[in-house]
Amino acid sequence: MFKECLKNNVFPFIILDQNKAFYIRGLQEYDRDSRYLIDTCLDAQDTYQDMCKILMDE
């Protein structure tokens, strides 16, 4: 998925263990309500971006 994000000019994200249940719920509920998955992925993008900024500053 990471590689597909880069290939499609989407800021990548990594689903951390602490968010795995939210991600799975988002996949299960996607047809009924896509917001669970979208919110989880957007949050993961924010987290990844924050981690990248920290690493770039070091």
ABEGO torsion letter per residue (X at the ends): XAAAAAAAGBBBBBBBAAAAAAAAAAAAAAAABAAAAAAAAAAAAAAAAAAAAAAAAX
